[in-house]
Amino acid sequence: MDFVSIRIITDDIGRLVDFYERATGVRADWSTEDFAELRTATATLAIGSTRTVPMFAPGAARPADNRSVILEFRVDDVDGVHENLTALALVEDLVQKPTTMPWGNRSLLLRDPDGNLVNFFTPPRLSPSSDRGPDAAP
């Protein structure tokens, strides 16, 4: 089994696709006016309009109703992403400025236009000693 994508259902697909294209620098592939995908090397963010929901089961998903899932994007420079998003005036709901978390990731938390929580993060860099493998002398 492969986990390949996550889908967001929205009332305003154009607005949400525009946000993620500008925030990630990834261009969306539109299949129809109701469905687009932003593909990276490791995962796909699918965005569908509310008109697609009845194709699965009426009422199965509601737009702008998520408070339990965090969409996460690993980036090379979270502080640079924060500066870029701020310059583009994309961040309407900043949850947390870039902060180094106890486990070492530097993380920026914000909400997208539908209120979904988004985390842009940079993992800690490997120290030179950690590149030597498990049998290396300390």
DSSP file with accessible surface (Angstrom, degrees, kcal/mol):
  #  RESIDUE AA STRUCTURE BP1 BP2  ACC     N-H-->O    O-->H-N    N-H-->O    O-->H-N    TCO  KAPPA ALPHA  PHI   PSI    X-CA   Y-CA   Z-CA
    1    1 A M              0   0  230      0, 0.0     2,-0.4     0, 0.0     0, 0.0   0.000 360.0 360.0 360.0 141.0    0.0    0.0    0.0
    2    2 A D        -     0   0  141      0, 0.0     2,-0.7     0, 0.0     0, 0.0  -0.989 360.0-142.3-123.4 131.4    1.2    3.5   -0.8
    3    3 A F        +     0   0  177     -2,-0.4     3,-0.1     1,-0.1     0, 0.0  -0.843  35.1 162.9 -86.8 116.3   -0.1    6.7    0.8
    4    4 A V        +     0   0   91     -2,-0.7    40,-1.4     1,-0.3     2,-0.3   0.682  45.3   1.4-115.7 -24.9   -0.1    9.1   -2.1
    5    5 A S  E     -a   44   0A  42     38,-0.2     2,-0.4    40,-0.1    -1,-0.3  -0.993  43.3-140.9-158.5 167.3   -2.3   12.1   -1.5
    6    6 A I  E     -a   45   0A  64     38,-1.8    40,-3.1    -2,-0.3     2,-0.4  -0.976  23.8-148.4-129.7 142.7   -4.5   14.1    0.7
    7    7 A R  E     -a   46   0A 102     -2,-0.4     2,-0.5    38,-0.2    40,-0.2  -0.953   4.4-158.8-118.4 135.1   -7.6   16.0   -0.6
    8    8 A I  E     -a   47   0A  14     38,-2.6    40,-2.8    -2,-0.4     2,-0.5  -0.929  10.7-148.5-107.5 131.1   -9.1   19.2    0.6
    9    9 A I  E     +a   48   0A  21     -2,-0.5    55,-0.7    38,-0.2     2,-0.3  -0.860  26.4 175.8 -97.3 134.5  -12.7   19.9   -0.3
   10   10 A T  E     -a   49   0A   0     38,-2.3    40,-1.4    -2,-0.5     3,-0.3  -0.962  43.3-140.2-141.4 153.4  -13.5   23.6   -0.7
   11   11 A D  S    S+     0   0  118     -2,-0.3     2,-0.3     1,-0.2    -1,-0.1   0.647 106.3  41.2 -79.0 -20.8  -16.2   26.0   -1.6
   12   12 A D     >  +     0   0   76      1,-0.1     4,-2.1     2,-0.1    -1,-0.2  -0.712  64.5 171.1-132.5  81.6  -13.7   28.2   -3.5
   13   13 A I  H  > S+     0   0   18     -2,-0.3     4,-2.8    -3,-0.3     5,-0.3   0.880  77.8  55.4 -63.3 -38.7  -11.3   26.0   -5.5
   14   14 A G  H  > S+     0   0   38      1,-0.2     4,-2.3     2,-0.2    -1,-0.2   0.933 109.6  46.4 -60.5 -45.2   -9.7   28.8   -7.4
   15   15 A R  H  > S+     0   0  105      2,-0.2     4,-2.2     1,-0.2    -1,-0.2   0.926 115.6  45.3 -63.5 -44.4   -8.8   30.7   -4.2
   16   16 A L  H  X S+     0   0    0     -4,-2.1     4,-2.4     2,-0.2     5,-0.2   0.920 113.2  48.8 -71.3 -41.0   -7.4   27.6   -2.5
   17   17 A V  H  X S+     0   0    2     -4,-2.8     4,-2.8    -5,-0.2     5,-0.2   0.939 111.4  51.2 -62.1 -43.6   -5.4   26.4   -5.5
   18   18 A D  H  X S+     0   0   71     -4,-2.3     4,-2.5    -5,-0.3     5,-0.3   0.927 109.1  51.4 -58.8 -43.7   -4.0   29.9   -5.9
   19   19 A F  H  X S+     0   0    6     -4,-2.2     4,-2.8     1,-0.2     5,-0.2   0.953 113.6  42.6 -58.2 -51.4   -2.9   30.0   -2.3
   20   20 A Y  H  X S+     0   0    0     -4,-2.4     4,-2.2     2,-0.2     6,-0.5   0.866 112.7  53.0 -69.8 -34.4   -1.1   26.6   -2.4
   21   21 A E  H  X S+     0   0   21     -4,-2.8     4,-2.2    -5,-0.2     5,-0.3   0.946 115.9  40.2 -61.5 -46.6    0.5   27.4   -5.8
   22   22 A R  H  < S+     0   0  100     -4,-2.5    -2,-0.2    -5,-0.2    -1,-0.2   0.877 117.0  49.0 -71.4 -36.3    1.9   30.7   -4.4
   23   23 A A  H  < S+     0   0    8     -4,-2.8    -1,-0.2    -5,-0.3    -2,-0.2   0.855 125.5  26.5 -72.1 -34.2    2.8   29.2   -1.0
   24   24 A T  H  < S-     0   0   42     -4,-2.2    -2,-0.2    -5,-0.2    -1,-0.2   0.652  94.3-128.0-103.6 -20.2    4.6   26.2   -2.4
   25   25 A G     <  +     0   0   67     -4,-2.2     2,-0.5    -5,-0.3    -3,-0.1   0.597  68.3 128.5  78.3  11.0    5.8   27.3   -5.8
   26   26 A V        -     0   0   37     -6,-0.5     2,-0.3    -5,-0.3    -1,-0.3  -0.872  56.7-133.1-103.3 129.4    4.2   24.2   -7.3
   27   27 A R        -     0   0  184     -2,-0.5    12,-0.5    12,-0.1     2,-0.2  -0.612  23.0-123.5 -81.2 139.2    1.8   24.7  -10.3
   28   28 A A        -     0   0   13     -2,-0.3     2,-0.6    10,-0.1    10,-0.2  -0.538   8.7-138.4 -81.5 145.7   -1.4   22.8  -10.1
   29   29 A D  E     -B   37   0A  82      8,-3.0     8,-2.3    -2,-0.2     2,-0.6  -0.939  20.5-150.0 -99.8 118.7   -2.6   20.3  -12.8
   30   30 A W  E     +B   36   0A 115     -2,-0.6     6,-0.2     6,-0.2     3,-0.1  -0.824  21.3 178.1 -93.1 122.1   -6.3   20.9  -13.3
   31   31 A S  E    S-     0   0A  81      4,-2.0     2,-0.3    -2,-0.6    -1,-0.2   0.844  76.6 -15.4 -84.3 -41.7   -8.3   17.8  -14.4
   32   32 A T  E >  S-B   35   0A  79      3,-1.4     3,-1.4     0, 0.0    -1,-0.3  -0.889  81.6 -88.0-146.1 179.1  -11.6   19.7  -14.5
   33   33 A E  T 3  S+     0   0  143     -2,-0.3   -20,-0.1     1,-0.3   -19,-0.1   0.645 128.5  49.2 -69.7  -9.6  -12.8   23.0  -13.1
   34   34 A D  T 3  S+     0   0   22      1,-0.2    15,-2.5    15,-0.1     2,-0.3   0.351 110.5  48.0-108.8   2.8  -13.7   21.1   -9.9
   35   35 A F  E <   +BC  32  48A  33     -3,-1.4    -4,-2.0    13,-0.2    -3,-1.4  -0.957  53.5 164.4-153.5 129.2  -10.4   19.3   -9.3
   36   36 A A  E     -BC  30  47A   0     11,-2.4    11,-3.1    -2,-0.3     2,-0.4  -0.968  16.6-152.8-139.7 155.7   -6.7   20.1   -9.2
   37   37 A E  E     -BC  29  46A  37     -8,-2.3    -8,-3.0    -2,-0.3     2,-0.6  -0.996   7.0-157.3-131.9 137.1   -3.6   18.5   -7.9
   38   38 A L  E     - C   0  45A   7      7,-2.8     7,-2.7    -2,-0.4     2,-0.5  -0.964  25.0-161.5-108.5 112.7   -0.3   19.9   -6.8
   39   39 A R  E     + C   0  44A 116     -2,-0.6     2,-0.2   -12,-0.5     5,-0.2  -0.843  14.1 176.6-103.9 132.6    2.3   17.2   -7.2
   40   40 A T        -     0   0   65      3,-2.9   -14,-0.0    -2,-0.5    -2,-0.0  -0.651  49.8 -93.0-115.3-179.5    5.7   17.0   -5.4
   41   41 A A  S    S+     0   0  110     -2,-0.2     3,-0.1     1,-0.2    -2,-0.0   0.759 123.3  29.0 -66.1 -22.2    8.3   14.3   -5.6
   42   42 A T  S    S+     0   0  112      1,-0.3     2,-0.3     0, 0.0    -1,-0.2   0.623 125.4   3.1-116.8 -16.4    6.9   12.7   -2.4
   43   43 A A        -     0   0   44      2,-0.0    -3,-2.9   -38,-0.0     2,-0.4  -0.985  57.2-124.2-162.6 168.7    3.1   13.5   -2.2
   44   44 A T  E     -aC   5  39A  26    -40,-1.4   -38,-1.8    -2,-0.3     2,-0.7  -0.986   9.0-152.5-125.7 133.2    0.2   15.1   -3.9
   45   45 A L  E     -aC   6  38A  11     -7,-2.7    -7,-2.8    -2,-0.4     2,-0.4  -0.929  20.3-164.9-101.1 112.2   -2.2   17.7   -2.6
   46   46 A A  E     -aC   7  37A   0    -40,-3.1   -38,-2.6    -2,-0.7     2,-0.5  -0.815   4.1-165.2 -97.6 140.6   -5.5   17.3   -4.3
   47   47 A I  E     -aC   8  36A   0    -11,-3.1   -11,-2.4    -2,-0.4     2,-0.4  -0.991   9.6-179.9-129.5 122.9   -8.1   20.1   -4.1
   48   48 A G  E     -aC   9  35A   0    -40,-2.8   -38,-2.3    -2,-0.5   -13,-0.2  -0.928  24.7-121.6-123.9 147.7  -11.7   19.4   -5.0
   49   49 A S  E >   -a   10   0A   4    -15,-2.5     3,-2.2    -2,-0.4     4,-0.4  -0.395  35.1-105.1 -78.6 163.7  -14.8   21.6   -5.1
   50   50 A T  G >  S+     0   0   47    -40,-1.4     3,-1.1     1,-0.3   -39,-0.1   0.760 116.5  73.9 -60.7 -21.2  -17.8   20.8   -3.1
   51   51 A R  G 3  S+     0   0  141      1,-0.2    -1,-0.3     2,-0.2     4,-0.2   0.696  90.7  57.7 -66.9 -16.9  -19.4   19.7   -6.3
   52   52 A T  G X  S+     0   0    9     -3,-2.2     3,-1.1   -18,-0.2     4,-0.5   0.700  86.1  79.7 -83.9 -19.2  -17.2   16.6   -6.3
   53   53 A V  G X> S+     0   0    9     -3,-1.1     3,-2.2    -4,-0.4     4,-1.9   0.911  84.3  57.6 -59.9 -46.0  -18.5   15.3   -2.9
   54   54 A P  G 34 S+     0   0   78      0, 0.0    -1,-0.3     0, 0.0    -2,-0.1   0.762  93.8  69.6 -60.0 -19.0  -21.8   13.8   -4.1
   55   55 A M  G <4 S+     0   0  147     -3,-1.1    -2,-0.2    -4,-0.2    -3,-0.1   0.776 112.4  30.1 -66.6 -26.1  -19.8   11.6   -6.4
   56   56 A F  T <4 S-     0   0  139     -3,-2.2    -1,-0.1    -4,-0.5    -3,-0.1   0.871 142.0 -42.1 -92.0 -64.2  -18.5    9.8   -3.3
   57   57 A A    ><  -     0   0   45     -4,-1.9     3,-2.4     4,-0.0     4,-0.3  -0.791  66.4 -98.2-167.9 126.3  -21.4   10.1   -0.9
   58   58 A P  T 3  S+     0   0  112      0, 0.0    -5,-0.0     0, 0.0     0, 0.0  -0.230 109.3   7.8 -52.9 130.0  -23.6   13.2   -0.3
   59   59 A G  T 3  S+     0   0   62      2,-0.2     3,-0.0     1,-0.1    -6,-0.0   0.516  87.9 128.5  78.2   5.3  -22.4   15.1    2.8
   60   60 A A  S <  S+     0   0   71     -3,-2.4     2,-0.4    -7,-0.2    -1,-0.1   0.805  76.1  24.2 -65.5 -29.0  -19.3   12.9    3.2
   61   61 A A        -     0   0   41     -4,-0.3    -2,-0.2   -11,-0.1    -1,-0.1  -0.994  68.0-157.6-137.8 144.1  -17.0   15.9    3.4
   62   62 A R    >   -     0   0  171     -2,-0.4     3,-0.7   -53,-0.1   -53,-0.2  -0.979  24.1-118.8-121.6 135.0  -17.6   19.5    4.4
   63   63 A P  T 3  S+     0   0   32      0, 0.0   -53,-0.2     0, 0.0   -14,-0.0  -0.312  90.5   9.5 -70.6 151.8  -15.5   22.4    3.3
   64   64 A A  T 3  S+     0   0   59    -55,-0.7   -54,-0.1     1,-0.1   -56,-0.0   0.820  96.0 111.7  52.7  41.1  -13.6   24.6    5.9
   65   65 A D    <   +     0   0   85     -3,-0.7     2,-0.5     0, 0.0    -1,-0.1   0.155  38.4 116.7-128.5  16.1  -14.5   22.2    8.7
   66   66 A N        +     0   0   34     48,-0.3    51,-0.1     1,-0.1    -2,-0.0  -0.784  14.4 148.7 -96.1 128.8  -11.1   20.7    9.6
   67   67 A R  S    S+     0   0  174     -2,-0.5    -1,-0.1    49,-0.1     3,-0.1   0.106  71.4  55.2-135.9  19.6   -9.5   21.2   13.1
   68   68 A S  S    S+     0   0  110      1,-0.1     2,-0.4    49,-0.0    -2,-0.1   0.532  88.7  73.2-130.2 -10.4   -7.6   17.9   13.5
   69   69 A V        -     0   0   61      2,-0.0    48,-0.7    49,-0.0     2,-0.5  -0.883  56.3-158.5-113.2 140.6   -5.3   17.5   10.4
   70   70 A I  E     -d  117   0B  81     -2,-0.4     2,-0.5    46,-0.1    48,-0.2  -0.974  11.7-144.7-115.9 123.8   -2.1   19.4    9.8
   71   71 A L  E     -d  118   0B  12     46,-2.6    48,-3.2    -2,-0.5     2,-0.4  -0.783  24.2-159.0 -84.1 128.0   -0.8   19.6    6.2
   72   72 A E  E     -d  119   0B 117     -2,-0.5     2,-0.5    46,-0.2    48,-0.2  -0.932  16.3-174.3-121.0 134.2    3.0   19.6    6.4
   73   73 A F  E     -d  120   0B  42     46,-2.9    48,-2.4    -2,-0.4     2,-0.4  -0.984  18.2-143.4-125.0 118.5    5.6   20.7    3.9
   74   74 A R  E     +d  121   0B 166     -2,-0.5     2,-0.3    46,-0.2    48,-0.2  -0.695  29.1 178.7 -80.2 128.8    9.3   20.1    4.4
   75   75 A V        -     0   0   28     46,-2.9     3,-0.3    -2,-0.4    -2,-0.0  -0.883  38.1-125.1-129.8 159.7   11.3   23.1    3.1
   76   76 A D  S    S+     0   0  134     -2,-0.3     2,-0.3     1,-0.3    -1,-0.1   0.816 103.0  20.0 -73.6 -31.2   15.0   24.0    3.0
   77   77 A D     >  -     0   0   91      1,-0.1     4,-2.1    44,-0.1    -1,-0.3  -0.767  59.6-178.2-145.7  91.7   14.5   27.4    4.8
   78   78 A V  H  > S+     0   0    1     -3,-0.3     4,-2.5    -2,-0.3     5,-0.2   0.863  87.9  54.9 -63.3 -33.4   11.4   27.9    6.8
   79   79 A D  H  > S+     0   0   53      1,-0.2     4,-2.3     2,-0.2    -1,-0.2   0.912 108.4  49.0 -66.8 -37.9   12.4   31.5    7.7
   80   80 A G  H  > S+     0   0   20      2,-0.2     4,-2.6     1,-0.2    -2,-0.2   0.893 109.6  51.7 -65.9 -38.8   12.8   32.3    4.0
   81   81 A V  H  X S+     0   0   28     -4,-2.1     4,-3.1     2,-0.2     5,-0.3   0.932 109.1  51.2 -62.7 -43.4    9.3   30.8    3.4
   82   82 A H  H  X S+     0   0   39     -4,-2.5     4,-2.4     1,-0.2    -2,-0.2   0.938 110.9  47.5 -59.9 -45.9    7.9   33.0    6.1
   83   83 A E  H  X S+     0   0  138     -4,-2.3     4,-2.6     1,-0.2    -1,-0.2   0.922 114.0  47.9 -61.0 -43.8    9.5   36.1    4.6
   84   84 A N  H  X S+     0   0   82     -4,-2.6     4,-2.2     2,-0.2    -2,-0.2   0.932 112.3  47.3 -64.5 -46.9    8.2   35.1    1.1
   85   85 A L  H  <>S+     0   0    0     -4,-3.1     5,-2.5     1,-0.2     6,-0.6   0.888 113.5  49.3 -63.6 -37.1    4.6   34.4    2.3
   86   86 A T  H ><5S+     0   0   81     -4,-2.4     3,-1.4    -5,-0.3    -2,-0.2   0.928 110.3  50.0 -67.0 -44.1    4.6   37.6    4.3
   87   87 A A  H 3<5S+     0   0   87     -4,-2.6    -2,-0.2     1,-0.3    -1,-0.2   0.858 111.4  49.1 -62.8 -34.4    5.8   39.6    1.2
   88   88 A L  T 3<5S-     0   0   60     -4,-2.2    -1,-0.3    -5,-0.2    -2,-0.2   0.465 108.9-128.0 -82.6  -1.7    3.1   38.0   -0.9
   89   89 A A  T < 5 +     0   0   80     -3,-1.4    -3,-0.2    -4,-0.2    -2,-0.1   0.856  67.3 134.2  55.9  39.3    0.5   38.9    1.7
   90   90 A L      < +     0   0   17     -5,-2.5     2,-0.9    -6,-0.1    -4,-0.2   0.673  42.6  84.7 -88.6 -20.4   -0.6   35.2    1.8
   91   91 A V        +     0   0   36     -6,-0.6     3,-0.2     1,-0.2    -1,-0.1  -0.755  37.2 154.0 -94.3 105.8   -0.8   34.8    5.5
   92   92 A E  S    S+     0   0  176     -2,-0.9     2,-0.4    19,-0.4    -1,-0.2   0.690  77.3  36.2 -95.1 -26.4   -4.1   36.0    6.9
   93   93 A D  E    S-E  111   0B  77     18,-0.6    18,-2.2     0, 0.0     2,-0.6  -0.769  71.2-173.4-132.5  86.2   -4.0   33.7   10.0
   94   94 A L  E     +E  110   0B  64     -2,-0.4    16,-0.2    16,-0.2     3,-0.2  -0.712   5.8 178.5 -80.9 120.9   -0.5   33.2   11.4
   95   95 A V  E    S-     0   0B  69     14,-1.9     2,-0.3    -2,-0.6    15,-0.2   0.860  70.0  -0.8 -89.9 -42.0   -0.6   30.6   14.2
   96   96 A Q  E     -E  109   0B  55     13,-2.5    13,-2.0     3,-0.0    -1,-0.3  -0.936  67.5-131.9-154.2 124.3    3.1   30.5   15.0
   97   97 A K  E     -     0   0B 139     -2,-0.3    10,-0.2     1,-0.2    12,-0.1  -0.235  64.6 -57.1 -63.1 165.4    6.1   32.4   13.6
   98   98 A P  E    S+     0   0B  16      0, 0.0     2,-0.3     0, 0.0    10,-0.2  -0.236  73.8 171.8 -51.4 124.8    9.1   30.2   12.8
   99   99 A T  E     -E  107   0B  54      8,-1.9     8,-3.1    -3,-0.2     2,-0.6  -0.995  37.3-120.2-139.3 139.9   10.0   28.5   16.0
  100  100 A T  E     -E  106   0B  88     -2,-0.3     6,-0.3     6,-0.3     5,-0.1  -0.748  35.1-143.5 -83.8 120.0   12.5   25.7   16.8
  101  101 A M    >   -     0   0   38      4,-3.6     3,-2.5    -2,-0.6    -1,-0.0  -0.389  24.9-103.9 -81.1 160.7   10.5   22.8   18.3
  102  102 A P  T 3  S+     0   0  124      0, 0.0    -1,-0.1     0, 0.0    -2,-0.0   0.798 121.9  54.9 -56.4 -27.9   11.8   20.6   21.1
  103  103 A W  T 3  S-     0   0  170      2,-0.1    -3,-0.0     1,-0.0    -2,-0.0   0.410 123.8-102.3 -89.5   3.3   12.5   17.8   18.6
  104  104 A G  S <  S+     0   0   26     -3,-2.5    21,-0.1     1,-0.3     2,-0.1   0.131  78.2 128.4 105.9 -23.1   14.7   20.1   16.5
  105  105 A N        -     0   0   33     18,-0.1    -4,-3.6    -5,-0.1     2,-0.6  -0.432  54.5-136.1 -65.6 143.4   12.4   21.1   13.5
  106  106 A R  E     -EF 100 122B  76     16,-3.0    16,-2.6    -6,-0.3     2,-0.4  -0.911  35.0-167.8 -98.0 124.6   12.1   24.8   12.8
  107  107 A S  E     -EF  99 121B   5     -8,-3.1    -8,-1.9    -2,-0.6     2,-0.5  -0.924  27.0-166.8-130.4 139.6    8.3   25.2   12.2
  108  108 A L  E     - F   0 120B   0     12,-2.8    12,-2.5    -2,-0.4     2,-0.5  -0.992  16.7-165.1-120.2 122.0    6.0   27.9   10.8
  109  109 A L  E     +EF  96 119B  28    -13,-2.0   -13,-2.5    -2,-0.5   -14,-1.9  -0.937  20.1 147.2-113.3 132.5    2.3   27.3   11.4
  110  110 A L  E     -EF  94 118B   0      8,-2.3     8,-3.4    -2,-0.5     2,-0.4  -0.934  41.3-112.6-149.4 169.8   -0.5   29.1    9.6
  111  111 A R  E     -EF  93 117B  53    -18,-2.2   -18,-0.6    -2,-0.3   -19,-0.4  -0.909  26.3-132.6-109.3 139.0   -4.0   28.6    8.4
  112  112 A D    >   -     0   0    6      4,-2.4     3,-2.5    -2,-0.4   -96,-0.1  -0.215  45.0 -83.7 -75.5 176.5   -4.9   28.4    4.7
  113  113 A P  T 3  S+     0   0   38      0, 0.0    -1,-0.1     0, 0.0   -97,-0.1   0.738 132.8  50.9 -59.3 -20.7   -7.9   30.4    3.4
  114  114 A D  T 3  S-     0   0   14      2,-0.1   -48,-0.3   -98,-0.0   -98,-0.0   0.392 122.5-104.5 -93.9   1.1  -10.3   27.6    4.4
  115  115 A G    <   +     0   0   14     -3,-2.5     2,-0.2     1,-0.3     3,-0.0   0.500  69.1 148.8  91.4   3.6   -8.8   27.4    7.9
  116  116 A N        -     0   0    9      1,-0.1    -4,-2.4    -5,-0.0     2,-0.3  -0.522  52.1-115.3 -71.1 138.0   -6.8   24.2    7.5
  117  117 A L  E     -dF  70 111B  26    -48,-0.7   -46,-2.6    -6,-0.2     2,-0.4  -0.594  34.2-168.3 -77.6 129.3   -3.6   24.2    9.6
  118  118 A V  E     -dF  71 110B   0     -8,-3.4    -8,-2.3    -2,-0.3     2,-0.5  -0.974   7.1-163.0-123.4 133.1   -0.4   24.2    7.5
  119  119 A N  E     -dF  72 109B  10    -48,-3.2   -46,-2.9    -2,-0.4     2,-0.5  -0.972   4.3-171.2-118.6 116.5    3.1   23.6    8.8
  120  120 A F  E     +dF  73 108B   3    -12,-2.5   -12,-2.8    -2,-0.5     2,-0.3  -0.940  25.7 174.4 -98.5 127.1    6.1   24.6    6.8
  121  121 A F  E     -dF  74 107B  28    -48,-2.4   -46,-2.9    -2,-0.5   -14,-0.2  -0.972  32.5-153.1-140.2 153.1    9.1   23.1    8.6
  122  122 A T  E     - F   0 106B  17    -16,-2.6   -16,-3.0    -2,-0.3   -46,-0.1  -0.993  26.3-135.8-120.0 121.5   12.9   22.6    8.2
  123  123 A P        -     0   0   40      0, 0.0   -18,-0.1     0, 0.0   -19,-0.1  -0.344  35.8 -87.1 -72.0 159.6   14.4   19.6   10.0
  124  124 A P        -     0   0   74      0, 0.0     2,-0.2     0, 0.0   -19,-0.1  -0.346  48.3-108.6 -64.1 145.3   17.6   19.9   11.9
  125  125 A R        -     0   0  168    -21,-0.1     2,-0.2     1,-0.1    -3,-0.0  -0.497  35.8-104.8 -72.8 144.8   20.7   19.5    9.9
  126  126 A L        -     0   0  128     -2,-0.2    -1,-0.1    -3,-0.1     5,-0.0  -0.515  33.9-125.2 -68.7 135.9   22.7   16.4   10.5
  127  127 A S    >>  -     0   0   56     -2,-0.2     3,-1.2     1,-0.1     4,-0.6  -0.477  24.9-109.4 -76.2 155.9   25.8   17.0   12.5
  128  128 A P  G >4 S+     0   0  112      0, 0.0     3,-1.1     0, 0.0     4,-0.2   0.881 118.9  55.0 -55.5 -35.2   29.1   15.8   10.9
  129  129 A S  G >4 S+     0   0   67      1,-0.2     3,-1.0     2,-0.2     4,-0.1   0.794  99.7  60.6 -71.4 -23.8   29.4   13.0   13.4
  130  130 A S  G X4 S+     0   0   58     -3,-1.2     3,-0.6     1,-0.2    -1,-0.2   0.644  92.8  67.0 -79.1 -10.6   25.9   11.6   12.6
  131  131 A D  G << S+     0   0  107     -3,-1.1    -1,-0.2    -4,-0.6    -2,-0.2   0.533  82.8  76.2 -82.8  -5.6   26.9   11.0    9.0
  132  132 A R  G <  S-     0   0  135     -3,-1.0     3,-0.2    -4,-0.2    -1,-0.2   0.570  97.7-120.9 -87.5  -9.0   29.4    8.2    9.9
  133  133 A G    X   -     0   0   42     -3,-0.6     3,-1.2     1,-0.2    -1,-0.2  -0.147  36.5 -60.8  95.1 172.8   26.8    5.5   10.6
  134  134 A P  T 3  S+     0   0  131      0, 0.0    -1,-0.2     0, 0.0    -2,-0.0   0.728 129.1  51.0 -70.9 -22.9   26.0    3.4   13.7
  135  135 A D  T 3  S+     0   0  159     -3,-0.2    -2,-0.1     2,-0.1     2,-0.1   0.410  82.9 117.7 -95.9   3.6   29.4    1.7   14.0
  136  136 A A  S <  S-     0   0   38     -3,-1.2    -3,-0.1     1,-0.1    -4,-0.0  -0.382  72.0-108.4 -71.9 147.2   31.4    4.9   13.9
  137  137 A A              0   0   74      1,-0.1    -1,-0.1    -2,-0.1    -5,-0.1  -0.465 360.0 360.0 -70.7 144.5   33.5    5.8   16.9
  138  138 A P              0   0  162      0, 0.0    -1,-0.1     0, 0.0     0, 0.0  -0.190 360.0 360.0 -63.9 360.0   32.1    8.8   18.9
